[in-house]
Amino acid sequence: MGTRGEIEETAPRHARHSGMLVDGRLLFDLGEREFLDTRPARVFITHLHPDHAFFVRKSEPPGRSVFAPETRTGLPEVEAFPGEISVRGYSIRAVPTHHSLKVRSTAYLIQ
């Protein structure tokens, strides 16, 4: 999941930044503020790059709490994911990944 890091918004074949909605309630990645219009019950961020978390570069708070692999200074809405939680009948578990030398990243196992 994910595309368009540092790619101009008008690039052919790349219409949006990352975001995936599961069953209309769980949002994984928040590359664009408009994804919040779906009113997800919970938001999970795979890593704090701007194409997965729009608020990182713009220094704009997401307007709601989100789980991420790590917190971010100046963004109290970003909570460190506890490792495993249950949300709306789903069990969600973090699986550490390696994507960047500068930020922590995770995949999420959804059951």
PyRosetta script that sets phi, psi and omega in degrees:
from pyrosetta import init, pose_from_sequence

init()
pose = pose_from_sequence("MGTRGEIEETAPRHARHSGMLVDGRLLFDLGEREFLDTRPARVFITHLHPDHAFFVRKSEPPGRSVFAPETRTGLPEVEAFPGEISVRGYSIRAVPTHHSLKVRSTAYLIQ")
pose.set_psi(1, 134.3)
pose.set_omega(1, 173.2)
pose.set_phi(2, 120.3)
pose.set_psi(2, 144.6)
pose.set_omega(2, -179.8)
pose.set_phi(3, -168.7)
pose.set_psi(3, 167.0)
pose.set_omega(3, 169.8)
pose.set_phi(4, 80.0)
pose.set_psi(4, 16.2)
pose.set_omega(4, 174.1)
pose.set_phi(5, -61.6)
pose.set_psi(5, 121.7)
pose.set_omega(5, 178.1)
pose.set_phi(6, 62.7)
pose.set_psi(6, 23.6)
pose.set_omega(6, 177.4)
pose.set_phi(7, -106.1)
pose.set_psi(7, 136.4)
pose.set_omega(7, 179.2)
pose.set_phi(8, -54.8)
pose.set_psi(8, 143.8)
pose.set_omega(8, -176.5)
pose.set_phi(9, -63.9)
pose.set_psi(9, -19.5)
pose.set_omega(9, -179.3)
pose.set_phi(10, -93.2)
pose.set_psi(10, 8.8)
pose.set_omega(10, -178.5)
pose.set_phi(11, -60.6)
pose.set_psi(11, 133.1)
pose.set_omega(11, 178.5)
pose.set_phi(12, -58.8)
pose.set_psi(12, 144.6)
pose.set_omega(12, 176.0)
pose.set_phi(13, 70.0)
pose.set_psi(13, 9.0)
pose.set_omega(13, 178.3)
pose.set_phi(14, -131.1)
pose.set_psi(14, 93.7)
pose.set_omega(14, -172.8)
pose.set_phi(15, -91.0)
pose.set_psi(15, -30.8)
pose.set_omega(15, -175.1)
pose.set_phi(16, -144.8)
pose.set_psi(16, 162.1)
pose.set_omega(16, 172.5)
pose.set_phi(17, -81.8)
pose.set_psi(17, 178.6)
pose.set_omega(17, -171.2)
pose.set_phi(18, -70.9)
pose.set_psi(18, 141.5)
pose.set_omega(18, 173.1)
pose.set_phi(19, 179.0)
pose.set_psi(19, 132.9)
pose.set_omega(19, 179.6)
pose.set_phi(20, -137.7)
pose.set_psi(20, 124.2)
pose.set_omega(20, -178.6)
pose.set_phi(21, -101.5)
pose.set_psi(21, 127.0)
pose.set_omega(21, 179.4)
pose.set_phi(22, -105.7)
pose.set_psi(22, 122.8)
pose.set_omega(22, 178.7)
pose.set_phi(23, 51.4)
pose.set_psi(23, 30.1)
pose.set_omega(23, 176.6)
pose.set_phi(24, 68.6)
pose.set_psi(24, 8.7)
pose.set_omega(24, -174.3)
pose.set_phi(25, -132.0)
pose.set_psi(25, -29.4)
pose.set_omega(25, -177.1)
pose.set_phi(26, -112.7)
pose.set_psi(26, 120.1)
pose.set_omega(26, -177.4)
pose.set_phi(27, -105.6)
pose.set_psi(27, 125.5)
pose.set_omega(27, 177.6)
pose.set_phi(28, -110.2)
pose.set_psi(28, 112.8)
pose.set_omega(28, -176.4)
pose.set_phi(29, 78.3)
pose.set_psi(29, 149.3)
pose.set_omega(29, -171.7)
pose.set_phi(30, -139.7)
pose.set_psi(30, 63.4)
pose.set_omega(30, -176.8)
pose.set_phi(31, -70.7)
pose.set_psi(31, -19.0)
pose.set_omega(31, 179.1)
pose.set_phi(32, -141.2)
pose.set_psi(32, 139.4)
pose.set_omega(32, -179.5)
pose.set_phi(33, -54.3)
pose.set_psi(33, -33.7)
pose.set_omega(33, -176.5)
pose.set_phi(34, -58.9)
pose.set_psi(34, -23.5)
pose.set_omega(34, 178.3)
pose.set_phi(35, -62.3)
pose.set_psi(35, -23.9)
pose.set_omega(35, 178.3)
pose.set_phi(36, -69.9)
pose.set_psi(36, -17.8)
pose.set_omega(36, 177.6)
pose.set_phi(37, -62.8)
pose.set_psi(37, -18.5)
pose.set_omega(37, 177.9)
pose.set_phi(38, -76.2)
pose.set_psi(38, -8.0)
pose.set_omega(38, 179.5)
pose.set_phi(39, 55.0)
pose.set_psi(39, 55.7)
pose.set_omega(39, -179.1)
pose.set_phi(40, -65.9)
pose.set_psi(40, 150.5)
pose.set_omega(40, 176.9)
pose.set_phi(41, -71.0)
pose.set_psi(41, -34.4)
pose.set_omega(41, 179.0)
pose.set_phi(42, -148.8)
pose.set_psi(42, 150.9)
pose.set_omega(42, 178.7)
pose.set_phi(43, -122.6)
pose.set_psi(43, 132.7)
pose.set_omega(43, 179.1)
pose.set_phi(44, -123.7)
pose.set_psi(44, 133.0)
pose.set_omega(44, -179.5)
pose.set_phi(45, -109.6)
pose.set_psi(45, 131.7)
pose.set_omega(45, 179.4)
pose.set_phi(46, -76.4)
pose.set_psi(46, -35.2)
pose.set_omega(46, 176.5)
pose.set_phi(47, -167.0)
pose.set_psi(47, 156.3)
pose.set_omega(47, -172.1)
pose.set_phi(48, -90.8)
pose.set_psi(48, 57.1)
pose.set_omega(48, 167.7)
pose.set_phi(49, -100.7)
pose.set_psi(49, 148.6)
pose.set_omega(49, -173.1)
pose.set_phi(50, -63.0)
pose.set_psi(50, -23.3)
pose.set_omega(50, 177.6)
pose.set_phi(51, -80.1)
pose.set_psi(51, -4.7)
pose.set_omega(51, 176.0)
pose.set_phi(52, -116.9)
pose.set_psi(52, -15.6)
pose.set_omega(52, -179.4)
pose.set_phi(53, -147.0)
pose.set_psi(53, 88.9)
pose.set_omega(53, -172.1)
pose.set_phi(54, -53.1)
pose.set_psi(54, -30.6)
pose.set_omega(54, -173.0)
pose.set_phi(55, -73.7)
pose.set_psi(55, -11.8)
pose.set_omega(55, -178.2)
pose.set_phi(56, -67.1)
pose.set_psi(56, -51.8)
pose.set_omega(56, -177.6)
pose.set_phi(57, -77.5)
pose.set_psi(57, -39.1)
pose.set_omega(57, -175.1)
pose.set_phi(58, -79.6)
pose.set_psi(58, -6.3)
pose.set_omega(58, -175.1)
pose.set_phi(59, 49.3)
pose.set_psi(59, 40.3)
pose.set_omega(59, -179.4)
pose.set_phi(60, -112.7)
pose.set_psi(60, 121.4)
pose.set_omega(60, -179.3)
pose.set_phi(61, -61.9)
pose.set_psi(61, 144.2)
pose.set_omega(61, -178.3)
pose.set_phi(62, -69.6)
pose.set_psi(62, -13.6)
pose.set_omega(62, 177.7)
pose.set_phi(63, 83.6)
pose.set_psi(63, 4.8)
pose.set_omega(63, 177.0)
pose.set_phi(64, -163.7)
pose.set_psi(64, 163.8)
pose.set_omega(64, 179.5)
pose.set_phi(65, -74.9)
pose.set_psi(65, 144.5)
pose.set_omega(65, 177.0)
pose.set_phi(66, -135.6)
pose.set_psi(66, 149.5)
pose.set_omega(66, 173.0)
pose.set_phi(67, -94.1)
pose.set_psi(67, 139.7)
pose.set_omega(67, 177.8)
pose.set_phi(68, -145.9)
pose.set_psi(68, 166.9)
pose.set_omega(68, 179.4)
pose.set_phi(69, -64.9)
pose.set_psi(69, -19.7)
pose.set_omega(69, 179.8)
pose.set_phi(70, -153.4)
pose.set_psi(70, 163.0)
pose.set_omega(70, 177.4)
pose.set_phi(71, -85.8)
pose.set_psi(71, 173.3)
pose.set_omega(71, -178.6)
pose.set_phi(72, -137.7)
pose.set_psi(72, 126.1)
pose.set_omega(72, 178.0)
pose.set_phi(73, -56.3)
pose.set_psi(73, 133.3)
pose.set_omega(73, 178.9)
pose.set_phi(74, 85.8)
pose.set_psi(74, -3.8)
pose.set_omega(74, 178.9)
pose.set_phi(75, -127.5)
pose.set_psi(75, 80.5)
pose.set_omega(75, -177.1)
pose.set_phi(76, -64.2)
pose.set_psi(76, -15.9)
pose.set_omega(76, 178.6)
pose.set_phi(77, -70.1)
pose.set_psi(77, -18.3)
pose.set_omega(77, -177.6)
pose.set_phi(78, -87.1)
pose.set_psi(78, 114.6)
pose.set_omega(78, 179.4)
pose.set_phi(79, -106.4)
pose.set_psi(79, 142.8)
pose.set_omega(79, 175.1)
pose.set_phi(80, -70.3)
pose.set_psi(80, 130.6)
pose.set_omega(80, -179.9)
pose.set_phi(81, -65.2)
pose.set_psi(81, 132.0)
pose.set_omega(81, -174.5)
pose.set_phi(82, -74.7)
pose.set_psi(82, -3.4)
pose.set_omega(82, -180.0)
pose.set_phi(83, 113.2)
pose.set_psi(83, -46.2)
pose.set_omega(83, 176.5)
pose.set_phi(84, -159.7)
pose.set_psi(84, 137.1)
pose.set_omega(84, 176.6)
pose.set_phi(85, -145.7)
pose.set_psi(85, 166.0)
pose.set_omega(85, 172.6)
pose.set_phi(86, -112.8)
pose.set_psi(86, 133.0)
pose.set_omega(86, 179.0)
pose.set_phi(87, -139.8)
pose.set_psi(87, 121.4)
pose.set_omega(87, 174.2)
pose.set_phi(88, 50.4)
pose.set_psi(88, 42.4)
pose.set_omega(88, 178.2)
pose.set_phi(89, 85.4)
pose.set_psi(89, -1.5)
pose.set_omega(89, 177.8)
pose.set_phi(90, -103.3)
pose.set_psi(90, 144.2)
pose.set_omega(90, 168.8)
pose.set_phi(91, -101.8)
pose.set_psi(91, 126.6)
pose.set_omega(91, -177.8)
pose.set_phi(92, -121.6)
pose.set_psi(92, 123.9)
pose.set_omega(92, -177.4)
pose.set_phi(93, -124.1)
pose.set_psi(93, 137.3)
pose.set_omega(93, 177.6)
pose.set_phi(94, -81.1)
pose.set_psi(94, 138.6)
pose.set_omega(94, 175.3)
pose.set_phi(95, -123.4)
pose.set_psi(95, 109.5)
pose.set_omega(95, -177.5)
pose.set_phi(96, -58.6)
pose.set_psi(96, 139.7)
pose.set_omega(96, 177.0)
pose.set_phi(97, -130.8)
pose.set_psi(97, 170.4)
pose.set_omega(97, 175.3)
pose.set_phi(98, -120.6)
pose.set_psi(98, 112.4)
pose.set_omega(98, -178.0)
pose.set_phi(99, -124.1)
pose.set_psi(99, -28.9)
pose.set_omega(99, -173.0)
pose.set_phi(100, -149.9)
pose.set_psi(100, 152.6)
pose.set_omega(100, 174.4)
pose.set_phi(101, -81.3)
pose.set_psi(101, -15.4)
pose.set_omega(101, -173.0)
pose.set_phi(102, -101.7)
pose.set_psi(102, -24.1)
pose.set_omega(102, -180.0)
pose.set_phi(103, -133.8)
pose.set_psi(103, 151.9)
pose.set_omega(103, 173.5)
pose.set_phi(104, -74.8)
pose.set_psi(104, 152.3)
pose.set_omega(104, 178.1)
pose.set_phi(105, -139.3)
pose.set_psi(105, 157.4)
pose.set_omega(105, -179.7)
pose.set_phi(106, -149.6)
pose.set_psi(106, 153.5)
pose.set_omega(106, 166.1)
pose.set_phi(107, -103.0)
pose.set_psi(107, 163.3)
pose.set_omega(107, 178.6)
pose.set_phi(108, -123.1)
pose.set_psi(108, 129.8)
pose.set_omega(108, 174.4)
pose.set_phi(109, -95.7)
pose.set_psi(109, 119.8)
pose.set_omega(109, -175.5)
pose.set_phi(110, -111.4)
pose.set_psi(110, 122.1)
pose.set_omega(110, 178.3)
pose.set_phi(111, -124.3)
pose.dump_pdb("model.pdb")
